[in-house]
Amino acid sequence: MHRRPIWSRIGPWAYRAGRWLLGGVFVYAGLVKLGDPRGFAAVISRYGLAPEVLVDPLALGLPVLEVLAGLGLVLEVRGALGLITGMLAVFAGVLWFGVLAGLEIDCGCFSPAEQAQQHSLRQALWRDLGLLAVAGWLYFWRWRHGFPSGGTGGWRLMLRAKVEADRR
């Protein structure tokens, strides 16, 4: 008896759960940072990677982008997974820079209270690498199940099918 590979036995519910997990983390992180943009600006400034003139726009724009990308992934909007994957790669690069530079600062990932609970930039880097692995798995699942690279369309395809069925 031939057994199917594990990835072909994982149903769409696992794919949805991965999208919701990753999207939910981004929505949460963005909303928390929007609650304290000055605190987030201070964290961005401590890395020393952005000119001071860009710190405030980054402190507002990045959380908004996180919320929109997270909602987009939950709702299966085309391009959301790519945006989240790109942000995670940049975040991991910044954290790696912080680890290599020996910075003793908060990662800037969530709220100041949660940042105080972080043991190190190294721990945040491992978390981001884990989230990148989830994004990679989502891409693999899409590829394995023949979905287009920009997303499955999810709820939009179901809505379109219903509208077309109602027209008949």
Phi and psi in radians as a Rosetta constraint file:
Dihedral C 1 N 2 CA 2 C 2 CIRCULARHARMONIC -1.609 0.35
Dihedral N 2 CA 2 C 2 N 3 CIRCULARHARMONIC 2.170 0.35
Dihedral C 2 N 3 CA 3 C 3 CIRCULARHARMONIC -1.654 0.35
Dihedral N 3 CA 3 C 3 N 4 CIRCULARHARMONIC 2.453 0.35
Dihedral C 3 N 4 CA 4 C 4 CIRCULARHARMONIC -1.282 0.35
Dihedral N 4 CA 4 C 4 N 5 CIRCULARHARMONIC 2.609 0.35
Dihedral C 4 N 5 CA 5 C 5 CIRCULARHARMONIC -1.069 0.35
Dihedral N 5 CA 5 C 5 N 6 CIRCULARHARMONIC 2.694 0.35
Dihedral C 5 N 6 CA 6 C 6 CIRCULARHARMONIC -0.990 0.35
Dihedral N 6 CA 6 C 6 N 7 CIRCULARHARMONIC -0.686 0.35
Dihedral C 6 N 7 CA 7 C 7 CIRCULARHARMONIC -1.173 0.35
Dihedral N 7 CA 7 C 7 N 8 CIRCULARHARMONIC -0.399 0.35
Dihedral C 7 N 8 CA 8 C 8 CIRCULARHARMONIC -1.475 0.35
Dihedral N 8 CA 8 C 8 N 9 CIRCULARHARMONIC -0.240 0.35
Dihedral C 8 N 9 CA 9 C 9 CIRCULARHARMONIC -1.620 0.35
Dihedral N 9 CA 9 C 9 N 10 CIRCULARHARMONIC -0.218 0.35
Dihedral C 9 N 10 CA 10 C 10 CIRCULARHARMONIC -1.406 0.35
Dihedral N 10 CA 10 C 10 N 11 CIRCULARHARMONIC 2.120 0.35
Dihedral C 10 N 11 CA 11 C 11 CIRCULARHARMONIC -1.385 0.35
Dihedral N 11 CA 11 C 11 N 12 CIRCULARHARMONIC 3.065 0.35
Dihedral C 11 N 12 CA 12 C 12 CIRCULARHARMONIC -1.087 0.35
Dihedral N 12 CA 12 C 12 N 13 CIRCULARHARMONIC -0.379 0.35
Dihedral C 12 N 13 CA 13 C 13 CIRCULARHARMONIC -1.103 0.35
Dihedral N 13 CA 13 C 13 N 14 CIRCULARHARMONIC -0.638 0.35
Dihedral C 13 N 14 CA 14 C 14 CIRCULARHARMONIC -1.218 0.35
Dihedral N 14 CA 14 C 14 N 15 CIRCULARHARMONIC -0.657 0.35
Dihedral C 14 N 15 CA 15 C 15 CIRCULARHARMONIC -1.090 0.35
Dihedral N 15 CA 15 C 15 N 16 CIRCULARHARMONIC -0.795 0.35
Dihedral C 15 N 16 CA 16 C 16 CIRCULARHARMONIC -1.075 0.35
Dihedral N 16 CA 16 C 16 N 17 CIRCULARHARMONIC -0.756 0.35
Dihedral C 16 N 17 CA 17 C 17 CIRCULARHARMONIC -1.074 0.35
Dihedral N 17 CA 17 C 17 N 18 CIRCULARHARMONIC -0.708 0.35
Dihedral C 17 N 18 CA 18 C 18 CIRCULARHARMONIC -1.113 0.35
Dihedral N 18 CA 18 C 18 N 19 CIRCULARHARMONIC -0.744 0.35
Dihedral C 18 N 19 CA 19 C 19 CIRCULARHARMONIC -1.088 0.35
Dihedral N 19 CA 19 C 19 N 20 CIRCULARHARMONIC -0.795 0.35
Dihedral C 19 N 20 CA 20 C 20 CIRCULARHARMONIC -1.156 0.35
Dihedral N 20 CA 20 C 20 N 21 CIRCULARHARMONIC -0.687 0.35
Dihedral C 20 N 21 CA 21 C 21 CIRCULARHARMONIC -1.090 0.35
Dihedral N 21 CA 21 C 21 N 22 CIRCULARHARMONIC -0.927 0.35
Dihedral C 21 N 22 CA 22 C 22 CIRCULARHARMONIC -1.136 0.35
Dihedral N 22 CA 22 C 22 N 23 CIRCULARHARMONIC -0.786 0.35
Dihedral C 22 N 23 CA 23 C 23 CIRCULARHARMONIC -1.107 0.35
Dihedral N 23 CA 23 C 23 N 24 CIRCULARHARMONIC -0.715 0.35
Dihedral C 23 N 24 CA 24 C 24 CIRCULARHARMONIC -1.108 0.35
Dihedral N 24 CA 24 C 24 N 25 CIRCULARHARMONIC -0.693 0.35
Dihedral C 24 N 25 CA 25 C 25 CIRCULARHARMONIC -1.062 0.35
Dihedral N 25 CA 25 C 25 N 26 CIRCULARHARMONIC -0.748 0.35
Dihedral C 25 N 26 CA 26 C 26 CIRCULARHARMONIC -1.221 0.35
Dihedral N 26 CA 26 C 26 N 27 CIRCULARHARMONIC -0.700 0.35
Dihedral C 26 N 27 CA 27 C 27 CIRCULARHARMONIC -1.097 0.35
Dihedral N 27 CA 27 C 27 N 28 CIRCULARHARMONIC -0.817 0.35
Dihedral C 27 N 28 CA 28 C 28 CIRCULARHARMONIC -1.068 0.35
Dihedral N 28 CA 28 C 28 N 29 CIRCULARHARMONIC -0.869 0.35
Dihedral C 28 N 29 CA 29 C 29 CIRCULARHARMONIC -1.050 0.35
Dihedral N 29 CA 29 C 29 N 30 CIRCULARHARMONIC -0.744 0.35
Dihedral C 29 N 30 CA 30 C 30 CIRCULARHARMONIC -1.144 0.35
Dihedral N 30 CA 30 C 30 N 31 CIRCULARHARMONIC -0.770 0.35
Dihedral C 30 N 31 CA 31 C 31 CIRCULARHARMONIC -1.135 0.35
Dihedral N 31 CA 31 C 31 N 32 CIRCULARHARMONIC -0.702 0.35
Dihedral C 31 N 32 CA 32 C 32 CIRCULARHARMONIC -1.106 0.35
Dihedral N 32 CA 32 C 32 N 33 CIRCULARHARMONIC -0.747 0.35
Dihedral C 32 N 33 CA 33 C 33 CIRCULARHARMONIC -1.199 0.35
Dihedral N 33 CA 33 C 33 N 34 CIRCULARHARMONIC -0.576 0.35
Dihedral C 33 N 34 CA 34 C 34 CIRCULARHARMONIC -1.159 0.35
Dihedral N 34 CA 34 C 34 N 35 CIRCULARHARMONIC -0.416 0.35
Dihedral C 34 N 35 CA 35 C 35 CIRCULARHARMONIC -1.259 0.35
Dihedral N 35 CA 35 C 35 N 36 CIRCULARHARMONIC -0.344 0.35
Dihedral C 35 N 36 CA 36 C 36 CIRCULARHARMONIC -2.511 0.35
Dihedral N 36 CA 36 C 36 N 37 CIRCULARHARMONIC 1.212 0.35
Dihedral C 36 N 37 CA 37 C 37 CIRCULARHARMONIC -1.121 0.35
Dihedral N 37 CA 37 C 37 N 38 CIRCULARHARMONIC -0.538 0.35
Dihedral C 37 N 38 CA 38 C 38 CIRCULARHARMONIC -1.191 0.35
Dihedral N 38 CA 38 C 38 N 39 CIRCULARHARMONIC -0.708 0.35
Dihedral C 38 N 39 CA 39 C 39 CIRCULARHARMONIC -1.108 0.35
Dihedral N 39 CA 39 C 39 N 40 CIRCULARHARMONIC -0.714 0.35
Dihedral C 39 N 40 CA 40 C 40 CIRCULARHARMONIC -1.194 0.35
Dihedral N 40 CA 40 C 40 N 41 CIRCULARHARMONIC -0.646 0.35
Dihedral C 40 N 41 CA 41 C 41 CIRCULARHARMONIC -1.080 0.35
Dihedral N 41 CA 41 C 41 N 42 CIRCULARHARMONIC -0.678 0.35
Dihedral C 41 N 42 CA 42 C 42 CIRCULARHARMONIC -1.111 0.35
Dihedral N 42 CA 42 C 42 N 43 CIRCULARHARMONIC -0.687 0.35
Dihedral C 42 N 43 CA 43 C 43 CIRCULARHARMONIC -1.145 0.35
Dihedral N 43 CA 43 C 43 N 44 CIRCULARHARMONIC -0.784 0.35
Dihedral C 43 N 44 CA 44 C 44 CIRCULARHARMONIC -1.026 0.35
Dihedral N 44 CA 44 C 44 N 45 CIRCULARHARMONIC -0.755 0.35
Dihedral C 44 N 45 CA 45 C 45 CIRCULARHARMONIC -1.086 0.35
Dihedral N 45 CA 45 C 45 N 46 CIRCULARHARMONIC -0.649 0.35
Dihedral C 45 N 46 CA 46 C 46 CIRCULARHARMONIC -1.139 0.35
Dihedral N 46 CA 46 C 46 N 47 CIRCULARHARMONIC -0.446 0.35
Dihedral C 46 N 47 CA 47 C 47 CIRCULARHARMONIC -1.208 0.35
Dihedral N 47 CA 47 C 47 N 48 CIRCULARHARMONIC -0.534 0.35
Dihedral C 47 N 48 CA 48 C 48 CIRCULARHARMONIC 1.259 0.35
Dihedral N 48 CA 48 C 48 N 49 CIRCULARHARMONIC 0.383 0.35
Dihedral C 48 N 49 CA 49 C 49 CIRCULARHARMONIC -1.707 0.35
Dihedral N 49 CA 49 C 49 N 50 CIRCULARHARMONIC -0.352 0.35
Dihedral C 49 N 50 CA 50 C 50 CIRCULARHARMONIC -2.008 0.35
Dihedral N 50 CA 50 C 50 N 51 CIRCULARHARMONIC 2.467 0.35
Dihedral C 50 N 51 CA 51 C 51 CIRCULARHARMONIC -1.053 0.35
Dihedral N 51 CA 51 C 51 N 52 CIRCULARHARMONIC 2.570 0.35
Dihedral C 51 N 52 CA 52 C 52 CIRCULARHARMONIC -0.950 0.35
Dihedral N 52 CA 52 C 52 N 53 CIRCULARHARMONIC -0.581 0.35
Dihedral C 52 N 53 CA 53 C 53 CIRCULARHARMONIC -1.152 0.35
Dihedral N 53 CA 53 C 53 N 54 CIRCULARHARMONIC -0.396 0.35
Dihedral C 53 N 54 CA 54 C 54 CIRCULARHARMONIC -1.672 0.35
Dihedral N 54 CA 54 C 54 N 55 CIRCULARHARMONIC -0.162 0.35
Dihedral C 54 N 55 CA 55 C 55 CIRCULARHARMONIC -1.083 0.35
Dihedral N 55 CA 55 C 55 N 56 CIRCULARHARMONIC -0.866 0.35
Dihedral C 55 N 56 CA 56 C 56 CIRCULARHARMONIC -1.132 0.35
Dihedral N 56 CA 56 C 56 N 57 CIRCULARHARMONIC -0.800 0.35
Dihedral C 56 N 57 CA 57 C 57 CIRCULARHARMONIC -1.062 0.35
Dihedral N 57 CA 57 C 57 N 58 CIRCULARHARMONIC -0.649 0.35
Dihedral C 57 N 58 CA 58 C 58 CIRCULARHARMONIC -1.144 0.35
Dihedral N 58 CA 58 C 58 N 59 CIRCULARHARMONIC -0.693 0.35
Dihedral C 58 N 59 CA 59 C 59 CIRCULARHARMONIC -1.133 0.35
Dihedral N 59 CA 59 C 59 N 60 CIRCULARHARMONIC -0.449 0.35
Dihedral C 59 N 60 CA 60 C 60 CIRCULARHARMONIC -1.674 0.35
Dihedral N 60 CA 60 C 60 N 61 CIRCULARHARMONIC -0.740 0.35
Dihedral C 60 N 61 CA 61 C 61 CIRCULARHARMONIC -1.246 0.35
Dihedral N 61 CA 61 C 61 N 62 CIRCULARHARMONIC -0.714 0.35
Dihedral C 61 N 62 CA 62 C 62 CIRCULARHARMONIC -1.103 0.35
Dihedral N 62 CA 62 C 62 N 63 CIRCULARHARMONIC -0.812 0.35
Dihedral C 62 N 63 CA 63 C 63 CIRCULARHARMONIC -1.088 0.35
Dihedral N 63 CA 63 C 63 N 64 CIRCULARHARMONIC -0.649 0.35
Dihedral C 63 N 64 CA 64 C 64 CIRCULARHARMONIC -1.105 0.35
Dihedral N 64 CA 64 C 64 N 65 CIRCULARHARMONIC -0.755 0.35
Dihedral C 64 N 65 CA 65 C 65 CIRCULARHARMONIC -1.089 0.35
Dihedral N 65 CA 65 C 65 N 66 CIRCULARHARMONIC -0.687 0.35
Dihedral C 65 N 66 CA 66 C 66 CIRCULARHARMONIC -1.096 0.35
Dihedral N 66 CA 66 C 66 N 67 CIRCULARHARMONIC -0.788 0.35
Dihedral C 66 N 67 CA 67 C 67 CIRCULARHARMONIC -1.100 0.35
Dihedral N 67 CA 67 C 67 N 68 CIRCULARHARMONIC -0.826 0.35
Dihedral C 67 N 68 CA 68 C 68 CIRCULARHARMONIC -1.120 0.35
Dihedral N 68 CA 68 C 68 N 69 CIRCULARHARMONIC -0.740 0.35
Dihedral C 68 N 69 CA 69 C 69 CIRCULARHARMONIC -1.156 0.35
Dihedral N 69 CA 69 C 69 N 70 CIRCULARHARMONIC -0.713 0.35
Dihedral C 69 N 70 CA 70 C 70 CIRCULARHARMONIC -1.098 0.35
Dihedral N 70 CA 70 C 70 N 71 CIRCULARHARMONIC -0.805 0.35
Dihedral C 70 N 71 CA 71 C 71 CIRCULARHARMONIC -1.093 0.35
Dihedral N 71 CA 71 C 71 N 72 CIRCULARHARMONIC -0.688 0.35
Dihedral C 71 N 72 CA 72 C 72 CIRCULARHARMONIC -1.065 0.35
Dihedral N 72 CA 72 C 72 N 73 CIRCULARHARMONIC -0.704 0.35
Dihedral C 72 N 73 CA 73 C 73 CIRCULARHARMONIC -1.205 0.35
Dihedral N 73 CA 73 C 73 N 74 CIRCULARHARMONIC -0.728 0.35
Dihedral C 73 N 74 CA 74 C 74 CIRCULARHARMONIC -1.059 0.35
Dihedral N 74 CA 74 C 74 N 75 CIRCULARHARMONIC -0.703 0.35
Dihedral C 74 N 75 CA 75 C 75 CIRCULARHARMONIC -1.564 0.35
Dihedral N 75 CA 75 C 75 N 76 CIRCULARHARMONIC 0.044 0.35
Dihedral C 75 N 76 CA 76 C 76 CIRCULARHARMONIC 1.102 0.35
Dihedral N 76 CA 76 C 76 N 77 CIRCULARHARMONIC 0.801 0.35
Dihedral C 76 N 77 CA 77 C 77 CIRCULARHARMONIC -1.466 0.35
Dihedral N 77 CA 77 C 77 N 78 CIRCULARHARMONIC 2.348 0.35
Dihedral C 77 N 78 CA 78 C 78 CIRCULARHARMONIC -0.972 0.35
Dihedral N 78 CA 78 C 78 N 79 CIRCULARHARMONIC 2.302 0.35
Dihedral C 78 N 79 CA 79 C 79 CIRCULARHARMONIC 1.609 0.35
Dihedral N 79 CA 79 C 79 N 80 CIRCULARHARMONIC -0.231 0.35
Dihedral C 79 N 80 CA 80 C 80 CIRCULARHARMONIC -1.144 0.35
Dihedral N 80 CA 80 C 80 N 81 CIRCULARHARMONIC -0.733 0.35
Dihedral C 80 N 81 CA 81 C 81 CIRCULARHARMONIC -1.122 0.35
Dihedral N 81 CA 81 C 81 N 82 CIRCULARHARMONIC -0.677 0.35
Dihedral C 81 N 82 CA 82 C 82 CIRCULARHARMONIC -1.119 0.35
Dihedral N 82 CA 82 C 82 N 83 CIRCULARHARMONIC -0.706 0.35
Dihedral C 82 N 83 CA 83 C 83 CIRCULARHARMONIC -1.145 0.35
Dihedral N 83 CA 83 C 83 N 84 CIRCULARHARMONIC -0.774 0.35
Dihedral C 83 N 84 CA 84 C 84 CIRCULARHARMONIC -1.138 0.35
Dihedral N 84 CA 84 C 84 N 85 CIRCULARHARMONIC -0.729 0.35
Dihedral C 84 N 85 CA 85 C 85 CIRCULARHARMONIC -1.087 0.35
Dihedral N 85 CA 85 C 85 N 86 CIRCULARHARMONIC -0.735 0.35
Dihedral C 85 N 86 CA 86 C 86 CIRCULARHARMONIC -1.106 0.35
Dihedral N 86 CA 86 C 86 N 87 CIRCULARHARMONIC -0.772 0.35
Dihedral C 86 N 87 CA 87 C 87 CIRCULARHARMONIC -1.102 0.35
Dihedral N 87 CA 87 C 87 N 88 CIRCULARHARMONIC -0.744 0.35
Dihedral C 87 N 88 CA 88 C 88 CIRCULARHARMONIC -1.076 0.35
Dihedral N 88 CA 88 C 88 N 89 CIRCULARHARMONIC -0.676 0.35
Dihedral C 88 N 89 CA 89 C 89 CIRCULARHARMONIC -1.122 0.35
Dihedral N 89 CA 89 C 89 N 90 CIRCULARHARMONIC -0.742 0.35
Dihedral C 89 N 90 CA 90 C 90 CIRCULARHARMONIC -1.144 0.35
Dihedral N 90 CA 90 C 90 N 91 CIRCULARHARMONIC -0.793 0.35
Dihedral C 90 N 91 CA 91 C 91 CIRCULARHARMONIC -1.043 0.35
Dihedral N 91 CA 91 C 91 N 92 CIRCULARHARMONIC -0.766 0.35
Dihedral C 91 N 92 CA 92 C 92 CIRCULARHARMONIC -1.104 0.35
Dihedral N 92 CA 92 C 92 N 93 CIRCULARHARMONIC -0.681 0.35
Dihedral C 92 N 93 CA 93 C 93 CIRCULARHARMONIC -1.106 0.35
Dihedral N 93 CA 93 C 93 N 94 CIRCULARHARMONIC -0.732 0.35
Dihedral C 93 N 94 CA 94 C 94 CIRCULARHARMONIC -1.150 0.35
Dihedral N 94 CA 94 C 94 N 95 CIRCULARHARMONIC -0.748 0.35
Dihedral C 94 N 95 CA 95 C 95 CIRCULARHARMONIC -1.122 0.35
Dihedral N 95 CA 95 C 95 N 96 CIRCULARHARMONIC -0.703 0.35
Dihedral C 95 N 96 CA 96 C 96 CIRCULARHARMONIC -1.072 0.35
Dihedral N 96 CA 96 C 96 N 97 CIRCULARHARMONIC -0.738 0.35
Dihedral C 96 N 97 CA 97 C 97 CIRCULARHARMONIC -0.992 0.35
Dihedral N 97 CA 97 C 97 N 98 CIRCULARHARMONIC -0.818 0.35
Dihedral C 97 N 98 CA 98 C 98 CIRCULARHARMONIC -1.079 0.35
Dihedral N 98 CA 98 C 98 N 99 CIRCULARHARMONIC -0.689 0.35
Dihedral C 98 N 99 CA 99 C 99 CIRCULARHARMONIC -1.141 0.35
Dihedral N 99 CA 99 C 99 N 100 CIRCULARHARMONIC -0.832 0.35
Dihedral C 99 N 100 CA 100 C 100 CIRCULARHARMONIC -1.131 0.35
Dihedral N 100 CA 100 C 100 N 101 CIRCULARHARMONIC -0.613 0.35
Dihedral C 100 N 101 CA 101 C 101 CIRCULARHARMONIC -1.404 0.35
Dihedral N 101 CA 101 C 101 N 102 CIRCULARHARMONIC -0.115 0.35
Dihedral C 101 N 102 CA 102 C 102 CIRCULARHARMONIC 1.215 0.35
Dihedral N 102 CA 102 C 102 N 103 CIRCULARHARMONIC 0.493 0.35
Dihedral C 102 N 103 CA 103 C 103 CIRCULARHARMONIC -1.193 0.35
Dihedral N 103 CA 103 C 103 N 104 CIRCULARHARMONIC 2.392 0.35
Dihedral C 103 N 104 CA 104 C 104 CIRCULARHARMONIC -1.895 0.35
Dihedral N 104 CA 104 C 104 N 105 CIRCULARHARMONIC 1.190 0.35
Dihedral C 104 N 105 CA 105 C 105 CIRCULARHARMONIC -2.293 0.35
Dihedral N 105 CA 105 C 105 N 106 CIRCULARHARMONIC 2.919 0.35
Dihedral C 105 N 106 CA 106 C 106 CIRCULARHARMONIC -1.254 0.35
Dihedral N 106 CA 106 C 106 N 107 CIRCULARHARMONIC 2.661 0.35
Dihedral C 106 N 107 CA 107 C 107 CIRCULARHARMONIC -1.243 0.35
Dihedral N 107 CA 107 C 107 N 108 CIRCULARHARMONIC -0.521 0.35
Dihedral C 107 N 108 CA 108 C 108 CIRCULARHARMONIC 1.504 0.35
Dihedral N 108 CA 108 C 108 N 109 CIRCULARHARMONIC 0.257 0.35
Dihedral C 108 N 109 CA 109 C 109 CIRCULARHARMONIC -1.357 0.35
Dihedral N 109 CA 109 C 109 N 110 CIRCULARHARMONIC -0.644 0.35
Dihedral C 109 N 110 CA 110 C 110 CIRCULARHARMONIC -2.348 0.35
Dihedral N 110 CA 110 C 110 N 111 CIRCULARHARMONIC -2.629 0.35
Dihedral C 110 N 111 CA 111 C 111 CIRCULARHARMONIC -1.305 0.35
Dihedral N 111 CA 111 C 111 N 112 CIRCULARHARMONIC 2.836 0.35
Dihedral C 111 N 112 CA 112 C 112 CIRCULARHARMONIC -0.993 0.35
Dihedral N 112 CA 112 C 112 N 113 CIRCULARHARMONIC -0.658 0.35
Dihedral C 112 N 113 CA 113 C 113 CIRCULARHARMONIC -1.112 0.35
Dihedral N 113 CA 113 C 113 N 114 CIRCULARHARMONIC -0.724 0.35
Dihedral C 113 N 114 CA 114 C 114 CIRCULARHARMONIC -1.269 0.35
Dihedral N 114 CA 114 C 114 N 115 CIRCULARHARMONIC -0.577 0.35
Dihedral C 114 N 115 CA 115 C 115 CIRCULARHARMONIC -1.096 0.35
Dihedral N 115 CA 115 C 115 N 116 CIRCULARHARMONIC -0.628 0.35
Dihedral C 115 N 116 CA 116 C 116 CIRCULARHARMONIC -1.142 0.35
Dihedral N 116 CA 116 C 116 N 117 CIRCULARHARMONIC -0.429 0.35
Dihedral C 116 N 117 CA 117 C 117 CIRCULARHARMONIC -1.450 0.35
Dihedral N 117 CA 117 C 117 N 118 CIRCULARHARMONIC -0.210 0.35
Dihedral C 117 N 118 CA 118 C 118 CIRCULARHARMONIC -1.175 0.35
Dihedral N 118 CA 118 C 118 N 119 CIRCULARHARMONIC 2.342 0.35
Dihedral C 118 N 119 CA 119 C 119 CIRCULARHARMONIC -1.391 0.35
Dihedral N 119 CA 119 C 119 N 120 CIRCULARHARMONIC -0.563 0.35
Dihedral C 119 N 120 CA 120 C 120 CIRCULARHARMONIC -2.985 0.35
Dihedral N 120 CA 120 C 120 N 121 CIRCULARHARMONIC 2.913 0.35
Dihedral C 120 N 121 CA 121 C 121 CIRCULARHARMONIC -1.122 0.35
Dihedral N 121 CA 121 C 121 N 122 CIRCULARHARMONIC -0.561 0.35
Dihedral C 121 N 122 CA 122 C 122 CIRCULARHARMONIC -1.055 0.35
Dihedral N 122 CA 122 C 122 N 123 CIRCULARHARMONIC -0.738 0.35
Dihedral C 122 N 123 CA 123 C 123 CIRCULARHARMONIC -1.101 0.35
Dihedral N 123 CA 123 C 123 N 124 CIRCULARHARMONIC -0.749 0.35
Dihedral C 123 N 124 CA 124 C 124 CIRCULARHARMONIC -1.127 0.35
Dihedral N 124 CA 124 C 124 N 125 CIRCULARHARMONIC -0.654 0.35
Dihedral C 124 N 125 CA 125 C 125 CIRCULARHARMONIC -1.087 0.35
Dihedral N 125 CA 125 C 125 N 126 CIRCULARHARMONIC -0.782 0.35
Dihedral C 125 N 126 CA 126 C 126 CIRCULARHARMONIC -1.093 0.35
Dihedral N 126 CA 126 C 126 N 127 CIRCULARHARMONIC -0.676 0.35
Dihedral C 126 N 127 CA 127 C 127 CIRCULARHARMONIC -1.094 0.35
Dihedral N 127 CA 127 C 127 N 128 CIRCULARHARMONIC -0.786 0.35
Dihedral C 127 N 128 CA 128 C 128 CIRCULARHARMONIC -1.132 0.35
Dihedral N 128 CA 128 C 128 N 129 CIRCULARHARMONIC -0.645 0.35
Dihedral C 128 N 129 CA 129 C 129 CIRCULARHARMONIC -1.138 0.35
Dihedral N 129 CA 129 C 129 N 130 CIRCULARHARMONIC -0.627 0.35
Dihedral C 129 N 130 CA 130 C 130 CIRCULARHARMONIC -1.129 0.35
Dihedral N 130 CA 130 C 130 N 131 CIRCULARHARMONIC -0.720 0.35
Dihedral C 130 N 131 CA 131 C 131 CIRCULARHARMONIC -1.160 0.35
Dihedral N 131 CA 131 C 131 N 132 CIRCULARHARMONIC -0.620 0.35
Dihedral C 131 N 132 CA 132 C 132 CIRCULARHARMONIC -1.105 0.35
Dihedral N 132 CA 132 C 132 N 133 CIRCULARHARMONIC -0.629 0.35
Dihedral C 132 N 133 CA 133 C 133 CIRCULARHARMONIC -1.126 0.35
Dihedral N 133 CA 133 C 133 N 134 CIRCULARHARMONIC -0.691 0.35
Dihedral C 133 N 134 CA 134 C 134 CIRCULARHARMONIC -1.082 0.35
Dihedral N 134 CA 134 C 134 N 135 CIRCULARHARMONIC -0.784 0.35
Dihedral C 134 N 135 CA 135 C 135 CIRCULARHARMONIC -1.062 0.35
Dihedral N 135 CA 135 C 135 N 136 CIRCULARHARMONIC -0.734 0.35
Dihedral C 135 N 136 CA 136 C 136 CIRCULARHARMONIC -1.076 0.35
Dihedral N 136 CA 136 C 136 N 137 CIRCULARHARMONIC -0.697 0.35
Dihedral C 136 N 137 CA 137 C 137 CIRCULARHARMONIC -1.131 0.35
Dihedral N 137 CA 137 C 137 N 138 CIRCULARHARMONIC -0.684 0.35
Dihedral C 137 N 138 CA 138 C 138 CIRCULARHARMONIC -1.087 0.35
Dihedral N 138 CA 138 C 138 N 139 CIRCULARHARMONIC -0.743 0.35
Dihedral C 138 N 139 CA 139 C 139 CIRCULARHARMONIC -1.083 0.35
Dihedral N 139 CA 139 C 139 N 140 CIRCULARHARMONIC -0.762 0.35
Dihedral C 139 N 140 CA 140 C 140 CIRCULARHARMONIC -1.081 0.35
Dihedral N 140 CA 140 C 140 N 141 CIRCULARHARMONIC -0.755 0.35
Dihedral C 140 N 141 CA 141 C 141 CIRCULARHARMONIC -1.079 0.35
Dihedral N 141 CA 141 C 141 N 142 CIRCULARHARMONIC -0.763 0.35
Dihedral C 141 N 142 CA 142 C 142 CIRCULARHARMONIC -1.063 0.35
Dihedral N 142 CA 142 C 142 N 143 CIRCULARHARMONIC -0.811 0.35
Dihedral C 142 N 143 CA 143 C 143 CIRCULARHARMONIC -1.098 0.35
Dihedral N 143 CA 143 C 143 N 144 CIRCULARHARMONIC -0.778 0.35
Dihedral C 143 N 144 CA 144 C 144 CIRCULARHARMONIC -1.146 0.35
Dihedral N 144 CA 144 C 144 N 145 CIRCULARHARMONIC -0.533 0.35
Dihedral C 144 N 145 CA 145 C 145 CIRCULARHARMONIC -1.759 0.35
Dihedral N 145 CA 145 C 145 N 146 CIRCULARHARMONIC 0.185 0.35
Dihedral C 145 N 146 CA 146 C 146 CIRCULARHARMONIC 1.308 0.35
Dihedral N 146 CA 146 C 146 N 147 CIRCULARHARMONIC 0.420 0.35
Dihedral C 146 N 147 CA 147 C 147 CIRCULARHARMONIC -1.424 0.35
Dihedral N 147 CA 147 C 147 N 148 CIRCULARHARMONIC 2.639 0.35
Dihedral C 147 N 148 CA 148 C 148 CIRCULARHARMONIC -1.111 0.35
Dihedral N 148 CA 148 C 148 N 149 CIRCULARHARMONIC 2.696 0.35
Dihedral C 148 N 149 CA 149 C 149 CIRCULARHARMONIC -1.117 0.35
Dihedral N 149 CA 149 C 149 N 150 CIRCULARHARMONIC -0.406 0.35
Dihedral C 149 N 150 CA 150 C 150 CIRCULARHARMONIC -1.514 0.35
Dihedral N 150 CA 150 C 150 N 151 CIRCULARHARMONIC 0.020 0.35
Dihedral C 150 N 151 CA 151 C 151 CIRCULARHARMONIC 2.181 0.35
Dihedral N 151 CA 151 C 151 N 152 CIRCULARHARMONIC 2.880 0.35
Dihedral C 151 N 152 CA 152 C 152 CIRCULARHARMONIC -1.484 0.35
Dihedral N 152 CA 152 C 152 N 153 CIRCULARHARMONIC -0.339 0.35
Dihedral C 152 N 153 CA 153 C 153 CIRCULARHARMONIC 1.605 0.35
Dihedral N 153 CA 153 C 153 N 154 CIRCULARHARMONIC -0.422 0.35
Dihedral C 153 N 154 CA 154 C 154 CIRCULARHARMONIC 0.657 0.35
Dihedral N 154 CA 154 C 154 N 155 CIRCULARHARMONIC -2.019 0.35
Dihedral C 154 N 155 CA 155 C 155 CIRCULARHARMONIC -1.073 0.35
Dihedral N 155 CA 155 C 155 N 156 CIRCULARHARMONIC -0.508 0.35
Dihedral C 155 N 156 CA 156 C 156 CIRCULARHARMONIC -1.166 0.35
Dihedral N 156 CA 156 C 156 N 157 CIRCULARHARMONIC -0.699 0.35
Dihedral C 156 N 157 CA 157 C 157 CIRCULARHARMONIC -1.162 0.35
Dihedral N 157 CA 157 C 157 N 158 CIRCULARHARMONIC -0.689 0.35
Dihedral C 157 N 158 CA 158 C 158 CIRCULARHARMONIC -1.139 0.35
Dihedral N 158 CA 158 C 158 N 159 CIRCULARHARMONIC -0.722 0.35
Dihedral C 158 N 159 CA 159 C 159 CIRCULARHARMONIC -1.123 0.35
Dihedral N 159 CA 159 C 159 N 160 CIRCULARHARMONIC -0.777 0.35
Dihedral C 159 N 160 CA 160 C 160 CIRCULARHARMONIC -1.067 0.35
Dihedral N 160 CA 160 C 160 N 161 CIRCULARHARMONIC -0.729 0.35
Dihedral C 160 N 161 CA 161 C 161 CIRCULARHARMONIC -1.114 0.35
Dihedral N 161 CA 161 C 161 N 162 CIRCULARHARMONIC -0.690 0.35
Dihedral C 161 N 162 CA 162 C 162 CIRCULARHARMONIC -1.161 0.35
Dihedral N 162 CA 162 C 162 N 163 CIRCULARHARMONIC -0.760 0.35
Dihedral C 162 N 163 CA 163 C 163 CIRCULARHARMONIC -1.088 0.35
Dihedral N 163 CA 163 C 163 N 164 CIRCULARHARMONIC -0.763 0.35
Dihedral C 163 N 164 CA 164 C 164 CIRCULARHARMONIC -1.153 0.35
Dihedral N 164 CA 164 C 164 N 165 CIRCULARHARMONIC -0.632 0.35
Dihedral C 164 N 165 CA 165 C 165 CIRCULARHARMONIC -1.169 0.35
Dihedral N 165 CA 165 C 165 N 166 CIRCULARHARMONIC -0.662 0.35
Dihedral C 165 N 166 CA 166 C 166 CIRCULARHARMONIC -1.190 0.35
Dihedral N 166 CA 166 C 166 N 167 CIRCULARHARMONIC -0.520 0.35
Dihedral C 166 N 167 CA 167 C 167 CIRCULARHARMONIC -1.217 0.35
Dihedral N 167 CA 167 C 167 N 168 CIRCULARHARMONIC -0.462 0.35
